[in-house]
């Protein structure tokens, strides 16, 4: 069983590399996977057969179209994504900013879906990616409304993304209180310098935290329109909650 599991792990790492970096040559993939080039060729050929990898015009390997089908199927199976899809589009149209839908996944926060804005291309998070709970608007709003999660961080080093990332339990506890009083989180360049975000929680049928949505963009635009954007986010969150409660 060891060899099939190792092949699955290598396949997963290859697909993640292509997702994060785009099309890559065999030489770079071989280095990332720590595999001989002939083995990488064989792995790519196998993934091509099932449509997960294809070849770009310049000969580099890239993700195949079957990935889109699988990604859509995953989203369709997630009630949060189904409920939020229309509101993500609406927020993007109203603000022009990038809109995120994220949910807690263990000790991290995963991006389930997004609608990209027109003003910023260098964003640290994209669908399928994760952030620690101490960095980012959706992460920190999820932390603020997740009882017991902060205590589980005790003793573990917190990730540092920029000089503005909150890195102590005392800072995060105070931040959580402010978020609950305000109703939304403010991420002021704590993930990417020059980029800020606002995040609001979305609750499920029983009042439990289900997910979070956020608006991200250039700091001046996000913080300069904080009140307006927060109102739009809270309106969308309320509508998503209603959709989650519907049969």
Legacy VTK file of the C-alpha trace (Angstrom):
# vtk DataFile Version 3.0
C-alpha trace
ASCII
DATASET POLYDATA
POINTS 247 float
0.000 0.000 0.000
2.904 2.357 0.555
3.653 2.905 -3.128
0.071 3.848 -4.195
-0.165 6.247 -1.262
3.168 7.819 -2.209
1.991 8.229 -5.803
-1.211 9.883 -4.618
0.826 12.238 -2.436
3.124 13.099 -5.350
0.131 13.625 -7.644
-1.481 15.928 -5.092
1.722 17.939 -4.685
2.103 18.241 -8.468
-1.457 19.504 -8.884
-1.035 21.981 -6.036
2.191 23.286 -7.588
0.432 23.877 -10.898
-2.473 25.553 -9.104
-0.207 27.906 -7.178
2.387 28.713 -9.858
0.658 28.088 -13.171
2.223 26.146 -16.026
5.641 24.669 -15.141
8.406 22.873 -17.053
9.303 19.285 -16.245
12.634 20.364 -14.754
10.948 22.535 -12.122
8.325 19.910 -11.318
11.022 17.267 -10.892
12.813 19.534 -8.428
9.660 20.337 -6.465
8.589 16.697 -6.284
12.127 15.400 -5.673
11.596 12.850 -8.440
13.640 11.832 -11.514
12.393 13.428 -14.705
11.323 10.090 -16.280
9.121 9.438 -13.241
7.593 12.906 -13.508
6.853 12.314 -17.202
5.060 9.079 -16.316
3.080 10.769 -13.551
2.048 13.609 -15.866
1.026 11.152 -18.590
-1.214 9.341 -16.087
-2.809 12.613 -14.949
-3.342 13.622 -18.585
-5.326 10.446 -19.188
-7.910 11.546 -16.598
-7.896 15.192 -17.677
-6.271 16.654 -14.565
-3.167 17.875 -16.427
-2.670 19.188 -19.956
0.203 20.610 -21.983
0.476 24.320 -22.719
1.515 25.635 -26.145
5.098 26.106 -24.960
5.321 22.500 -23.716
4.949 23.216 -20.020
2.484 21.262 -17.905
-0.666 22.956 -16.652
-3.913 22.017 -14.946
-6.440 20.246 -17.153
-10.075 21.214 -17.703
-11.316 18.279 -15.612
-10.159 20.237 -12.558
-12.887 22.798 -13.328
-15.528 20.095 -13.334
-14.321 18.732 -9.998
-14.083 22.201 -8.457
-17.621 23.065 -9.550
-18.897 19.773 -8.166
-17.264 20.513 -4.808
-18.846 23.976 -4.686
-22.260 22.624 -5.659
-22.038 20.174 -2.768
-21.276 22.883 -0.197
-24.417 24.567 1.182
-22.414 27.692 2.073
-21.200 28.085 -1.513
-24.668 27.522 -2.993
-26.220 30.029 -0.614
-23.533 32.665 -1.124
-22.961 32.580 -4.875
-25.446 35.314 -5.800
-24.331 37.615 -3.000
-20.659 37.247 -3.899
-21.491 38.411 -7.406
-23.612 41.279 -6.087
-20.896 42.528 -3.751
-18.353 42.438 -6.550
-20.646 44.411 -8.863
-21.442 47.015 -6.202
-17.865 47.556 -4.971
-15.526 46.341 -7.710
-13.458 44.646 -4.982
-12.485 40.991 -4.580
-15.093 39.076 -2.580
-14.230 35.970 -0.556
-16.235 33.138 0.945
-14.232 31.261 3.593
-14.946 28.622 6.214
-13.094 27.127 9.186
-11.170 23.954 8.466
-9.458 22.739 11.617
-6.982 25.329 12.861
-7.006 27.214 9.535
-9.491 29.029 7.356
-10.083 27.823 3.785
-11.237 29.852 0.806
-14.280 28.130 -0.706
-15.063 30.622 -3.464
-14.302 34.119 -4.668
-15.137 36.750 -7.268
-12.042 38.638 -8.299
-11.999 42.411 -8.293
-10.553 44.601 -11.011
-8.039 46.599 -8.991
-5.716 44.140 -7.227
-3.950 41.108 -8.699
-1.497 40.270 -5.894
-3.725 38.526 -3.366
-2.431 35.849 -1.007
-5.603 33.757 -0.980
-7.490 31.963 -3.754
-10.039 29.097 -3.817
-8.641 26.012 -2.141
-5.985 27.998 -0.300
-5.882 28.564 3.439
-4.779 31.168 5.957
-4.063 30.864 9.678
-6.801 32.106 11.978
-4.677 35.038 13.140
-4.310 36.696 9.721
-6.908 38.052 7.318
-10.417 39.464 7.613
-12.324 36.186 7.299
-9.818 34.369 9.516
-10.046 36.832 12.356
-13.827 37.160 12.206
-14.102 33.347 12.292
-11.728 33.280 15.274
-13.769 35.966 17.041
-16.988 33.962 16.758
-15.561 30.481 17.423
-15.649 29.754 21.169
-12.643 27.783 22.321
-10.605 28.239 19.149
-8.358 30.912 20.641
-7.505 28.674 23.590
-6.412 25.911 21.214
-3.774 28.251 19.794
-2.008 28.507 23.138
1.569 27.261 23.019
1.748 27.110 19.235
3.737 29.729 17.294
1.512 32.030 15.258
2.339 32.688 11.607
3.715 36.105 10.659
2.799 37.430 7.218
3.613 41.127 7.578
4.757 43.423 10.419
1.039 44.100 11.051
0.050 40.459 11.652
-1.341 39.854 15.154
0.989 37.381 16.831
-0.039 37.155 20.487
-3.077 35.670 22.196
-3.608 38.954 24.050
-3.801 40.884 20.752
-6.179 38.344 19.257
-8.406 38.307 22.341
-8.676 42.099 22.248
-9.239 41.992 18.479
-12.036 39.454 18.954
-13.840 41.694 21.441
-13.610 44.646 19.049
-14.906 42.544 16.148
-17.920 41.349 18.146
-18.711 44.905 19.258
-18.314 46.275 15.729
-19.911 43.337 13.933
-17.099 42.946 11.399
-13.324 42.570 11.205
-10.774 44.975 9.733
-7.661 43.446 8.186
-5.228 46.331 7.765
-2.348 44.914 5.691
-1.855 41.951 8.046
-1.603 39.453 5.148
-0.262 41.550 2.245
1.199 45.033 2.519
-0.928 47.503 0.596
-3.993 45.255 0.756
-6.746 45.438 3.383
-10.090 43.716 3.891
-13.326 43.732 5.871
-14.977 40.491 7.002
-18.332 39.518 8.502
-19.582 36.224 9.986
-22.365 34.083 8.547
-24.349 31.898 10.939
-26.165 28.633 10.307
-29.625 27.381 11.241
-28.841 26.858 14.916
-26.966 30.136 15.291
-23.552 28.489 14.950
-20.804 30.067 12.859
-20.998 28.629 9.351
-18.590 30.721 7.261
-17.491 34.295 6.610
-17.428 36.699 3.669
-15.051 39.555 3.025
-14.130 42.358 0.665
-10.417 42.798 -0.140
-8.595 45.457 -2.121
-6.170 48.348 -1.958
-5.919 49.712 1.574
-6.995 53.235 0.670
-10.125 52.012 -1.103
-11.167 49.494 1.557
-10.566 51.666 4.614
-11.757 54.786 2.800
-15.135 53.110 2.211
-15.238 51.090 5.436
-18.718 52.109 6.575
-20.323 51.628 3.157
-18.581 48.319 2.489
-19.340 46.967 5.966
-23.024 47.735 5.465
-23.045 45.882 2.148
-21.258 42.901 3.704
-23.670 42.714 6.634
-26.637 42.873 4.247
-25.190 40.016 2.183
-24.411 37.965 5.281
-28.020 38.298 6.427
-29.282 37.126 3.040
-26.895 34.169 2.971
-28.052 33.180 6.452
-31.648 33.188 5.277
-30.692 31.016 2.299
-28.911 28.562 4.609
-32.049 28.264 6.734
-34.269 27.571 3.751
-35.284 23.942 3.119
LINES 1 248
247 0 1 2 3 4 5 6 7 8 9 10 11 12 13 14 15 16 17 18 19 20 21 22 23 24 25 26 27 28 29 30 31 32 33 34 35 36 37 38 39 40 41 42 43 44 45 46 47 48 49 50 51 52 53 54 55 56 57 58 59 60 61 62 63 64 65 66 67 68 69 70 71 72 73 74 75 76 77 78 79 80 81 82 83 84 85 86 87 88 89 90 91 92 93 94 95 96 97 98 99 100 101 102 103 104 105 106 107 108 109 110 111 112 113 114 115 116 117 118 119 120 121 122 123 124 125 126 127 128 129 130 131 132 133 134 135 136 137 138 139 140 141 142 143 144 145 146 147 148 149 150 151 152 153 154 155 156 157 158 159 160 161 162 163 164 165 166 167 168 169 170 171 172 173 174 175 176 177 178 179 180 181 182 183 184 185 186 187 188 189 190 191 192 193 194 195 196 197 198 199 200 201 202 203 204 205 206 207 208 209 210 211 212 213 214 215 216 217 218 219 220 221 222 223 224 225 226 227 228 229 230 231 232 233 234 235 236 237 238 239 240 241 242 243 244 245 246
